[in-house]
């Protein structure tokens, strides 16, 4: 969406050129280049100003950022959206299970992107889908969407620098250790486009920290449920890296696969999807610099197996 930023120049910023000021605010070379066509993009005290001019203490500096691309290929579709937070720069969404994030072959009108496109269309807001952290189709929980080029660039940079802190909850087979760290490279499995595996030789570095929150023995559950002999663990996980299927592969590699994960745990029968939930996100707001933290309670299908646990 289009965005206008207002700044009042401080004494410490006096003498800074417009371009240097914008770079310090996170405006990338790509964004600055896209602004050149807009003659009203930069004004000081109501007058146009060039990029090489110096700013003075007390100046009112306005920056107009217009969208130069769009997501016209994404079809707007009316679907429920659980929005936990929204301002001019970001959306934080609680994604349900069975919803892909991006359109793909066979999934053109049932994705989060379709729902967000509809949401913005109803407000007559230019739509560009910028999802910062991604979740698998059947993973539930928190996602960040950037609403303009600047917030998208800054949040993407935060993600690369591992400054967006992500915590997940998962239900695994068996009784895990109280806590641990899995530091094992992950790569694509041979002859598969989807499957991943621990690959010490060709895999990319991957690190997952886990903490057991609860454990229930098989006898805790009704005999009608197909619970593993060693019971179930509710585990909190924190990622240092973001490899495809990282949690699912790492937990399988230590003998505690996620229930419901038919890709890495084919015999599972307890849940209709992998029991994985993006529970907490903590990051710095890309424009205001304010620390933000969001949490999402366990979804109903996971909470049924650990009814006493409150995230």
C-alpha positions in Angstrom: 0.0 0.0 0.0 1.0 3.6 -0.4 2.6 5.2 2.7 3.5 8.7 3.8 6.2 9.2 6.5 6.6 12.3 8.5 9.9 13.2 10.3 11.0 16.2 12.3 14.7 16.7 12.0 16.6 16.9 15.3 19.7 18.8 16.2 21.7 15.6 16.0 20.5 15.1 12.5 21.3 18.6 11.3 23.5 18.6 8.2 22.6 15.1 7.1 21.8 14.8 3.5 18.4 13.5 2.5 19.8 10.3 1.0 21.9 9.5 4.1 18.9 10.2 6.3 16.7 7.8 4.3 19.3 5.1 4.3 19.5 5.3 8.1 15.8 4.8 8.2 16.0 1.6 6.2 15.3 2.9 2.7 17.2 0.5 0.4 18.7 1.3 -2.9 15.8 -0.4 -4.6 13.3 1.7 -2.7 15.1 4.9 -3.4 15.3 4.1 -7.1 11.6 3.4 -7.2 10.8 6.8 -5.7 12.6 8.8 -8.5 9.5 8.8 -10.8 7.4 10.6 -8.1 8.2 14.3 -8.2 6.4 14.8 -4.9 8.2 11.9 -3.1 10.4 14.2 -0.9 9.4 17.5 0.6 10.8 19.7 3.3 8.5 22.2 5.0 6.1 21.8 2.1 8.7 22.3 -0.7 10.3 19.7 -2.9 13.8 18.7 -1.9 16.6 16.8 -3.7 18.4 13.8 -2.4 21.8 15.6 -2.0 20.4 18.5 0.0 21.1 18.8 3.7 18.4 18.8 6.3 18.2 21.4 9.0 17.2 21.1 12.7 13.5 21.6 13.0 12.7 20.8 9.4 9.5 18.9 8.7 10.5 16.2 6.2 7.8 14.2 4.4 8.4 11.1 2.4 5.8 9.6 0.1 6.2 6.0 -0.9 4.0 4.8 -3.7 3.6 1.1 -4.7 5.3 0.4 -8.0 4.4 -3.3 -8.2 1.3 -5.2 -7.5 0.0 -8.8 -6.9 -2.6 -8.8 -9.6 -2.0 -12.5 -10.2 -3.5 -13.4 -6.8 -7.3 -13.8 -7.0 -9.2 -12.1 -4.1 -11.3 -14.7 -2.3 -13.5 -14.0 0.7 -12.2 -16.2 3.6 -12.0 -15.6 7.4 -8.9 -13.8 8.6 -7.8 -13.8 12.2 -5.9 -10.5 12.5 -4.2 -10.0 15.9 -2.6 -6.6 15.0 -2.6 -4.1 12.2 -1.2 -0.6 11.6 0.0 1.3 8.6 3.1 -0.9 8.2 2.3 -4.5 9.3 -0.3 -7.2 9.8 0.1 -10.0 12.3 -2.2 -12.9 11.4 -3.1 -16.2 13.2 -3.2 -18.7 10.4 -5.4 -21.8 10.6 -4.6 -25.3 9.5 -5.2 -26.5 5.9 -4.3 -23.1 4.4 -1.3 -22.7 2.2 0.4 -19.3 2.5 1.2 -18.8 -1.2 -0.7 -19.9 -4.4 0.8 -22.9 -6.2 -0.2 -25.6 -8.5 -3.6 -26.9 -7.4 -3.9 -24.1 -4.8 -5.0 -20.9 -6.6 -7.9 -19.7 -4.6 -7.5 -21.2 -1.1 -4.4 -19.5 0.3 -3.7 -16.9 2.8 -2.6 -14.6 0.0 -6.1 -14.9 -1.6 -7.7 -14.0 1.7 -5.4 -11.0 2.3 -6.0 -9.8 -1.3 -9.8 -9.8 -0.6 -9.2 -7.9 2.7 -7.4 -5.1 0.9 -9.7 -5.1 -2.1 -12.6 -4.3 0.2 -10.7 -1.2 1.4 -9.6 -0.1 -2.1 -6.0 -0.5 -1.0 -3.3 -1.4 -3.5 -2.2 -5.0 -2.7 1.2 -6.5 -2.6 1.6 -9.8 -0.7 4.7 -9.6 1.4 4.8 -12.5 3.9 7.9 -12.3 6.2 7.9 -15.6 7.9 6.4 -18.7 6.2 4.5 -21.6 7.6 3.6 -25.0 6.0 0.1 -25.5 4.9 -1.0 -27.4 8.0 1.1 -25.5 10.5 -1.0 -23.0 12.5 -0.2 -19.8 14.2 1.5 -16.4 13.8 2.6 -14.8 10.6 3.9 -11.2 9.8 2.9 -9.4 6.7 4.5 -6.2 5.6 2.1 -3.6 4.1 4.6 -1.4 2.2 8.1 -1.6 0.6 9.9 0.0 3.6 8.4 -2.3 6.3 9.0 -5.3 4.0 12.6 -4.5 3.4 13.4 -3.8 7.1 11.5 -6.9 8.3 13.2 -9.1 5.7 16.6 -7.8 6.9 15.6 -8.6 10.5 14.8 -12.1 9.4 18.1 -12.6 7.7 19.9 -11.3 10.8 17.8 -13.6 13.0 16.3 -10.7 14.9 12.7 -12.0 14.6 12.4 -14.5 17.4 10.1 -17.4 16.7 8.8 -19.9 19.2 6.7 -23.0 18.3 4.8 -25.6 20.1 4.6 -29.2 18.9 3.3 -32.5 20.1 5.8 -35.4 19.6 5.7 -39.1 20.1 7.4 -40.4 23.3 9.0 -38.7 26.3 11.6 -36.2 25.2 14.6 -35.1 27.3 13.7 -32.1 29.5 15.6 -29.8 27.1 18.1 -30.0 24.3 19.7 -28.5 21.2 19.6 -30.3 17.8 22.5 -29.0 15.6 22.3 -31.1 12.4 22.5 -29.9 8.8 19.4 -30.4 6.6 19.2 -31.0 2.9 16.9 -32.3 0.3 16.3 -36.0 0.3 17.4 -37.9 -2.8 14.9 -38.0 -5.6 12.4 -35.9 -3.8 11.3 -32.3 -4.3 9.5 -32.1 -1.0 11.2 -34.4 1.5 14.1 -33.1 3.6 16.6 -35.1 5.7 19.5 -34.7 8.0 22.5 -34.5 5.7 25.9 -34.0 7.4 27.7 -33.8 4.0 25.6 -31.6 1.8 23.0 -30.1 4.1 22.7 -26.5 5.2 23.4 -25.7 8.9 20.3 -26.0 11.0 19.9 -25.5 14.8 16.8 -26.1 16.9 16.4 -25.7 20.7 13.7 -27.6 22.5 12.1 -27.6 25.9 9.6 -30.2 27.2 6.6 -28.4 28.6 4.4 -31.4 29.4 4.5 -35.2 29.1 1.6 -37.6 29.4 1.9 -41.4 29.5 -0.3 -43.6 27.2 -2.5 -44.3 30.2 -3.5 -40.6 30.4 -5.6 -40.9 27.3 -8.7 -43.0 26.4 -7.9 -46.5 25.1 -9.7 -45.6 21.9 -6.9 -43.2 20.9 -3.9 -44.6 19.1 -1.3 -43.1 21.5 2.3 -44.3 21.2 3.5 -46.7 23.9 5.8 -44.0 25.4 3.0 -41.3 25.5 3.1 -37.8 24.1 5.3 -34.7 24.8 4.3 -31.1 24.4 7.5 -29.3 23.3 8.5 -25.7 22.9 10.9 -25.0 20.1 13.0 -22.1 19.1 14.8 -21.8 15.8 18.2 -20.3 15.1 17.8 -21.1 11.4 14.8 -21.5 9.1 15.3 -24.5 6.9 12.3 -26.1 5.2 10.6 -28.6 7.5 13.4 -27.9 10.1 11.4 -28.8 13.2 9.8 -31.8 11.6 13.1 -33.2 10.4 15.0 -32.5 13.6 12.5 -34.0 16.0 12.2 -37.1 13.8 16.0 -37.4 13.8 16.1 -37.7 17.6 13.3 -40.3 17.7 10.4 -38.0 18.6 8.5 -37.3 15.3 5.5 -35.0 15.4 2.1 -36.7 15.6 0.0 -36.2 12.5 3.1 -35.7 10.3 2.4 -38.2 7.6 5.4 -37.0 5.6 8.0 -37.9 8.3 5.9 -40.2 10.5 3.7 -42.3 8.2 2.2 -44.5 10.9 0.8 -41.6 12.8 -3.0 -41.6 13.3 -3.8 -39.2 16.2 -4.2 -35.9 14.3 -5.3 -35.0 10.8 -2.2 -32.7 10.4 1.3 -32.2 11.9 0.9 -31.0 15.4 2.9 -27.8 15.0 1.9 -24.3 16.0 3.7 -20.9 15.6 3.1 -19.7 19.2 5.1 -16.6 19.8 6.7 -13.9 17.6 8.9 -11.1 19.0 10.5 -8.4 16.8 11.1 -4.7 16.5 8.5 -2.6 14.6 10.1 -1.8 11.3 9.2 1.9 11.4 8.6 3.0 15.0 11.4 0.8 16.5 9.0 -0.3 19.3 9.5 -3.9 20.5 6.5 -6.1 19.8 5.5 -9.5 21.0 2.5 -11.6 20.0 1.3 -15.0 21.2 -1.3 -17.4 20.0 -2.9 -20.1 22.2 -2.8 -23.8 21.2 -5.4 -24.5 18.5 -8.3 -26.8 19.6 -7.0 -30.0 18.0 -3.7 -29.8 19.9 -5.2 -28.5 23.1 -7.5 -31.6 23.3 -4.4 -33.7 23.9 -3.0 -31.3 26.5 -6.1 -29.7 28.0 -4.3 -28.5 31.2 -1.6 -26.6 29.3 -2.1 -22.8 28.9 0.5 -21.3 26.6 
